[in-house]
Amino acid sequence: MTPQALRVLLVDDQPAVVKALELLFDLNDIPYLAAATPHEAREIASREILGAVVQDMNFDRNETTGEAGIELFHSLTEIQPGLPVLLMTAWASLETAVELVREGASDYVEKPWDDEKLVATVRNLIRLRALELENEQLRNDLQQSRAELATQHDLRGLVYASQAMHRVVSLAINVARSNAPILITGPSGSGKERIAEIIQANSRRRDRPFVRVNVGAIPEELMESELFGAEPGAYTGLRNRRIGHFETAHGGTLFLDEIDALSLAGQVKLLRIAQSGEFQRLGSSKTHRVDVRILSASNASLEAAMADGTFREDLYFRLNVVELELPALAERRDDILPLARYFLTELAKETGELEAALSPAAQGALLRHDWSGNVRELENRIQRATLLAGEGQLSVENLGLAGPRGGSAPTLSGDEEAERQRLLAALTTADGVIAHAADELRLSRQALYRKMSRLGIEIERRPRG
């Protein structure tokens, strides 16, 4: 939804105030609706998606406590969660307004207001609201698409919530039914083997052998015999014929992990079998044929390996008909908490014990961690935490993650983490000066302080002098 399609709800019982706001918004092309009572405001919010609310704190000339404003704020945000509310307050109810900002109101302005600042604040709130609604729609669409994908295809129990991972999985499903070789790239521990499993499970070869080979774990002197087999006497101690992984995978799929570890000599033979399906066992001149689909994976840059002469260009293009690139876990933070909860559930099934829960501080720490070890590191930390925690919630300390200075870590969604990084960038540019950062972000200082508190951002106070 575009900002232009969203209207601001003005709520004030004084006609003169409403008239002044209407004139101001008309002059600045800001669409609006007006309500004179909380009841009328709630009715409007129940039938129309709003961009923001500008509301008074009191709706009776004899009332100055702000209680009616508090009640209206809570009811409006209950009807439309995430709705930005800008409080208009006189001096008598200023303390109440400040308290509501701590509870989630966007900001407050004192009467009489500054026209330019009010317009800038309202426009910024509408833009943020439009972005949040758009993100919410994208999340809903993704959830529906993910559910449809999981219903129609075998995802091998893969757990994810991010758009980035959904794109990879969707592409894996699309290419699964072909026989084309697939190259799966991404950092170590990001789930490349799971993607290979999904391709195989949804291919025409799903009922045929699926052979996994970690090329990097095979000693160089055994590489050829492991992949292509060997005849008796081909090397010292071999008395019986050895069947290689390609023959074992005949009719099915062979997954070659850490393909970059294959020697140049091995690459030549792999190129031949990838092109023609033909190979010779070590120690034999007889040619054999196999029908094998090759899925390969690497956490290293094969382009860089080609540049330095350690990986053949012709083999690269033979294996890389389609490339699936997995993002690092730190680049898809929406997956962190679903994966963590999945690991907790699986551990509870294995041990027969009650499923542990993550404390809010632990969730925040998980979302902020850099995850250099990706999904594998997350699984290991969850296992560690359950061993150390015993009963009760898992803490930051159980996970072995340092909490933020000055208190518990907040729980952040992927969108909130992105907002946190945006605020940190502005604060860095402004050298920690709140007023300058607020200007860059087009926020009031109060609103910036509120966001910093919610997102767990603290800045060091520099001593004067």
N, C-alpha and C positions, 0 to 999 in steps of 0.2 A: 504494500500500500504506500502510495506517494504522500509526502507531507502536504501537498496541495489538497488531497482528498480528506484530510483529517481536520475536524473542527475543535475549537477550544470551547469548553463550557465555563461560562462566567456565572458565579453564584454569589449574589449579594442582595440583601433585602432593601438596600437604599437605591431608589430609582436614579438619583443623581450620579451615584458611583457607577452603576451599570451603564448609564447613558455616556458617561465620560470614557469608559472602557470600550464601548461599542464604536464611538467616534474614532478613538485611537486605533483600534484594530481595522476599521474600514479604511482609514488613511494609509495603513500599512499592508493592506490586502491579506489580512489574517482572517479566515472564516471562523465564525463563532456561533454559539447558542447561548441563551441566557436563561437563568432560573432564579426566582426570587426566594425560594424556600428549599431546605434540604430535601423535603419530600419530592418536589418537582425535579431537583437535580438527580435524585436516585432513579426516578422514572426515565429521564433522558439517558442516563448511563446504562439502563437495562435494555434499551432498544437501539442504541447507536454506539459504534466504536469511536472513542474520542481520542484526540491527539494530546490533550492536556486539560487540566482544570485549574482555573484561577478562582479561589474561594475565600470568602470572608471567614472570620473566626467566630463571629457572633451574629445572630439573626433576630435579635430583639434589642431595642434601644435601651432597655433596662438591664440587659445582661452583659457582663464583661468578663466572665470566667473563661470563655472559650470552649466550654464543654460541648456546645452544639457543633462547633467546628471540628472538635476531636472526633465526635460521633460520625459526622459526615465524612471526614477523611477516611476513617476505617471502613465505612460502608461502601464508599466509592471504590476503594482499592480491593475490597472483597468482591464487588461486582466485576471489576476489570483489573485483575492482578497486573502490576507493573505500570499502571496508569500514573503519569507524572502529575503531581499536585503542587501547585504554587500557592502558598498561603499569603493572604493579605491581612496585615495585622496593625492595630494601633499599639501604642506603647503599653497599654494596660495588659494586653495578652501576648506580649513579646516572648515572655518566658515559656508560655505554652507552645508557641510556634516553634521555638528552638527545640523543645522536647520532641515535637512531631517530626522535625527534620532528622533527629537522631533515630526515630522509629521508621523512617523511610520516605517522608515527604521530600520533594525535590529541592525546595528552597522556600524562603519567605521574603516578602518585600514589605516595607513599612509604609503606611499612609502618612502623608501624600507621597506618591511614588514618582520616580524619575521615568518619564515616558520612554526615552531611548534605551535605558537599561531594561525596562520591563519588556519592551518589544524584542530586544535581543535575547533575553532569557526565554521568553515564550517560543520564539522561533527555534531556538536550540532544543528546547524540550520536545517540540513537535518533530524535529528531525530525528532525535534519538528514539522517540516513540515509533516513528515510521520504520526505522531500522530494526528495532526490537520486534515489531509485528512481522516484518519481512523475514527476520531470522526464525521467528516462531513458526511461520508458515513453511519455511524451508525444512525445519526440524520435523514438522508433522509430515511433510511430503516424503522426507527421507525415511521416517519411521514406517510409513505405509509401504514405500518401495522396498525397504529391507524385509518387512514382513512378507510381502508377496514373493520376493526372491527366495526367502527361506522356505516358503510353502511349496514352491514349484521346483526347487533344486536342493541338492544335498550339499550343505555348506560345512559338513564335517564338524559341526558344533562350534564353528568360529563365532567369537563374541566381539562385536564392535558396535559403535554408535556414530562414528564420524563420517562426514561426507567423503573425506579423502580415502578412507578404507572402502567405502561403498563403491566408489569408482573402480578401485582395483578389483574387488570381488565381482562386480558386474562385468568387467572386461574379461575376467577369468572364465566366467560362465559363458560369455559370448564365443570365446575361442576354444572352449573345451571340446566341442563336437567335431572340430577339424582334427587333422593329423599333423598340423603344422608344429614344428619345434618352437618351444617357448623359452625365453630367457627371463628369469625372475631375479631382479636385483633389489638391493636394499641393505641396510646395516645389519650386522650380526645380531641375532635374537629378535628380529622384527616379524618373523612368521613366514618366511619364504617356503619352508617345507609344508606348512598348512595350506598355502595357496596351491602348491603342487598337488596336494591331496584332493583339493576341491576340483581342480582341472581333471584329474584322473577319475574322480567319482562321478563326474557329469559327462564323461566322454563315452564314445562307443566302445571303449576298451575297459569299461568299469568292472566287468566280470573277469577280466584277464589279469595276468600278474602285474603287480606294481612293485618295482624293485628300487629301493633307495640306496644310494652309494655316496658316502662322504669321500670325495676324491682327495681332500686334504689330509685324511687320516690314513691313506694307503702309502706305505713306503715306496719310494721311487722304483726300487728294484723289483717290486711285486705288482706294479701298476698294470703292465701289459697283461700278465696272466690273470689278474683279478677281473679286468674288463673283458678280455677276449678269450680267456681260457688258455690251457697249455696241455701239451701231450706229455706222456711219461718220459722222463729223462731230459725234458727241456731245461731243467736246472737241477742242481744237486738236491737230492732228497725227494724229488717228485716221482712216485712210483705208479700212481694212477692218473688217468686223464682228469684234468681240472676243467669244469664247466664255468665259463665266465659269466659275468652279470648280463651281458647282452643276450646270450643264449637263454639264460634263466628268464629274462623278460620277454622272450619271443611271443608275439601276439599282443603284448601289453605295453606298459609304459616304464621307462627307465628315468629315474630322477638323479641327476648328477649334481650334487652340491659342491660348492667351492671349486667350480670348474677351472678357475684361474690357476689352481695348483697343478694342473696337468702339464707335464713336460712337453717340449716341442715335438719330440719323437711320438709321444702318445697322442698329441694333437693331430699329427699326420694320419694316424690310423683311425682316430675318431672322425676326421673329415671324410675318409673313405667310406666308413660305415654309415655316416649321416647322409652321404650322397647316394650310395648304391645299395646299402644294406648288406654289403659283402665284407667279410673279415677272414683272417686266418688265425688259428690258434698258435700260440708260441710253440716253436719246435715243429711246425707243420707247414707244408706248402699248399695244402688243400684249401680251397676257398669254400666258405659256408655263407649262407644267406639267412638273414633274420628280418622279421617285420617288427620294428620297435619304434615307438614314439619317444623322442628325447625331450625331456624337460631339464633345463640346467639352471643353476643359480650361482650367484656370486655376490659377495659383500665388498669386493674390490672393483675398481674402475677398469673394465676391460678395454676401454678406449685408451687409458693411460698405458696399459700393458701392451697394446698394439704399438703405441708410439715408441716404447722402449724395446720393442722386439721380442717380448716374452709371450705374446699371444698372437696367433695367426689371424690375419684379417679375413681370409676366406672362410675360416672356421667360425669366426665371430658372426659373419653375415649368414652362414648356414644355420647356426643355432638361434640367431636372433631374428626370426621371422616376425614375431611379436614380442615386445618387451613389456613386462609388468614390473613397475617400480614401486616398491613398498616404502611409504614414508616412515621416518623414525617415530617412535612413540611420542617424543616431545613435540612432534608436528601434528599430532592428532590427539590432543588432550581429552577430547570427549570420550575416548576409549578407555582412559585410565581407570576410572571408578567402576564401570561395568566389568572390566577385566579383573579388577581386584575382588569384586564381589563374587565373580565366577570362581576364582581360585579359592576363596573362602568356602564356597558351597562344595566344591570338589574335595577339599581337605576334610570337611565335616563328613562327607560320604565315606571317605577312606578310613577315618578314625572312629566313626560311629558316635562322635561327640556333637554337642550343640554347635551350630554355626556361629562363629565369632562375628562381631560387628566392628566397624571402624568408627572411632570417635570423630567428631567434627574437626578437631585439630589434626587428626591423622589424615583425614580426607584432604584437608587443605595442603598438608605437607606433601602428599602424593601428587597433587596437581601442580605443585611448584617445583618438584624435583626435575633435574635435567634428563634423567633416564638414558644415560650413555649406554647402558646394557639392554635397553629396550624391553620388550615383553618378558624376555627371560629374566632380566633383573627384577622386574615387578613380581613375577611369580616367586622368585627366591626370597624377596623381602617379605612377601605375605607368608610364606612358609616359616621364615625366621620369626616373624612376629607372633604367629600362633603358638610356636614352641615356647616363646618367652612369656606370653601374656597369661596363660592359664585361662581362667574364666573371666568374663567381662569384656569390655571394649578394648580394641587394639589401640595403643597410644603411639604418638610420634616416636617415643623412646623405643618401643617394641620394634618399630620398623627400622630403627637405626637412621632416622632422618632428623636433622636439626630443625627445630621450630623457629619461628620468627622472633626477633628480639621484642620483648615487651608484652608477651601474651600468647594466647592460642591462635593458631592459624585459622582463617576463615575457610569455609567450603566454597570452592569456586567451580563454576561450570566452564566449559571451553570458551564461551562468549565472554564470561567475566574475566577469565585469564587474559584474553585478548585486550579487553578494556584496561586491565591492570598494566599490561605492557605499554599501552598507549599513554597512560598517565605517567608511568615511570619515564618514558622517553621525553615527555614534555617537562617533567621535573628536572631531568638531567640537562636538557637544553637551557632551562631557566636557572640552572645552578642552584636548585632547591628553593628558589624564591617563589612562594605560593602565588603572590599577586601576578607575577609574570607568566607562570604556568597556567593559571586560571584564564588569563587573557588569551593565551595561545589556544587553549581548549574551548574558549568561548563559554566558560562557566563562571558563576560567581565564586568568590572565595569560600563561602559557606558550603556551596554545593561540592566544590573540590575537596574540602575537608571531609565532608560526609562520605564521598566516594572513596577517599583514601582510607578512612576508618573501616568501611565495609569490605574493602579489598585487601586489607592488611598491609597498607603502605605506611612506612614511617620514614622520616628524614632526619638526618643528624643535624642538631642545632650547632652552628658554628659559633665559637666564642667571639665576642666583639673585641676590636682592637687589634 
